[in-house]
Amino acid sequence: MLLNRERAMELMERDGLDALIAVTPNNVLYLSDFDTDFLYDVPWVACAILPRDPDIPPCLVVTEIEAAVLIQRPTWMPDQRLYYFGVYGGVLKVHTFAEDTELKGEDLAIRRMVAELEDEPYAGINGAVCAMLSETGLDKGRLGFDDTRFAGLLGDTVEHAEIVDAGNLLIEIRMVKSPDEIAILREAAVKNETALRAALAAISDGATWNDVYTAYEVKVVEQGARPFATFNGAGPMSAGAGRPERDYVIRPGDQVCFDSMMKWRRYMGDAQRTAVLGDASPKLERYWKAYMAGIDEAYSNLRPGIQTGELRNRVIQAVRAAGLPSFELAFTHGIGLDHIEVPFIAGGNLGDFRIEENMVLNIDMELHEIGWGGMFFEESVRITANGSERLYNLERDLIRV
């Protein structure tokens, strides 16, 4: 199960919530374990409802289109409801069944699931969600929505409910990973490291940044994962957070910088590294020596209890004291279904938070010196009782090609 249910119950009780209601794709997947590409296409196509009362069964609502997927990828939630897409004043029925065809196994299960919907058809997701809330008494409760606009779709059903914005609460729950999530994130890190090594192998005199970029993304796909983003670049073009031009020709002495992200089973792999082709310049050597002081400071202090703001300050001070006074960009973020998971992220603001055991975190260190180039370092670690465990085996030093 992806859901850290114990933590969810604790935080729901803290905030006095009777249920969490999720309609955004990552939160529906997280609460229900139901994964489908359609979930990431049409807005509000599914709804996962997690009550705090143990006597009310958790509920997943999905469209009839997804019946076959639900059979193959079942949710742990015991209450499962289908609805028809409403279209042009009627309903959009996808599955058909011929009377002269004998159904067995999975096909028979689909027929039975759709037959239940035909007995009580809902046109649109709101009908099925309203029925669940009314039947369980949650229609009069304190309800946390990950998108409060969805509550407006429920109309009079939630007239006597208290509607709460629970978007940040769900991120807070997700930040401490369940064992299943940690296992997926380990796999994502291995695949991302493999793709990064393929990109490093593509660096040569005369190669373009596009050659290196493409080597990374091809290796991601070969492993059954999905590219998410590949930032930075080579030489002076490595500063600027992923300039769109990719035809820069790599020459000896150039730094080649990676901020490489991919997805495995919807979970993020995210790592940054700096490589140099041939001999590093004296400036790069001097800068990297200062960077290493920050890297060492970061990982010697990364443990439960420290605030991320304090950790950031320590890293910046260490790098500056070691000879790079212009260094500014260091921060810590959670990683999981989203690239950046912190208790509050909106409008370009990152919330400070206290580090806890079984968080999976990235310490992001970047230098963008326009006109010269960049330096980058980042990797994922799991927070243990007394420190941290690396999910990557890539060397933490400047990589020399």
Salt bridges, closest charged atoms under 4 A:
ASP15 OD1 - ARG14 NE 2.83
ASP18 OD1 - ARG52 NH2 3.98
ASP35 OD1 - ARG266 NE 2.79
ASP37 OD1 - ARG226 NH2 3.04
ASP37 OD1 - ARG266 NH2 2.54
GLU64 OE2 - HIS95 ND1 2.96
ASP79 OD1 - ARG81 NE 3.01
GLU118 OE1 - ARG111 NH1 3.61
GLU135 OE1 - ARG81 NH2 2.70
ASP139 OD2 - LYS140 NZ 3.50
ASP147 OD2 - ARG149 NH2 2.68
GLU162 OE2 - ARG142 NH1 2.49
GLU172 OE2 - ARG14 NH1 2.92
GLU187 OE1 - ARG265 NH1 3.83
GLU193 OE2 - ARG197 NH2 2.86
ASP205 OD1 - ARG251 NH1 2.97
GLU222 OE1 - LYS219 NZ 3.04
ASP270 OD2 - HIS333 NE2 3.92
ASP270 OD2 - HIS339 NE2 3.14
GLU285 OE2 - ARG400 NH1 2.87
GLU310 OE2 - ARG314 NH2 2.52
GLU328 OE2 - ARG320 NH2 2.98
ASP338 OD2 - ARG174 NH2 2.83
GLU341 OE2 - ARG174 NH2 2.67
GLU341 OE1 - LYS177 NZ 2.62
GLU356 OE1 - ARG7 NH1 3.30
GLU366 OE1 - HIS368 NE2 2.77
GLU369 OE2 - LYS283 NZ 2.56
GLU378 OE2 - HIS333 NE2 3.04
GLU379 OE1 - ARG273 NH2 2.54
GLU379 OE2 - ARG390 NE 2.89
GLU379 OE2 - ARG396 NE 2.80
GLU389 OE2 - ARG186 NH1 2.39
GLU389 OE1 - ARG382 NE 2.81
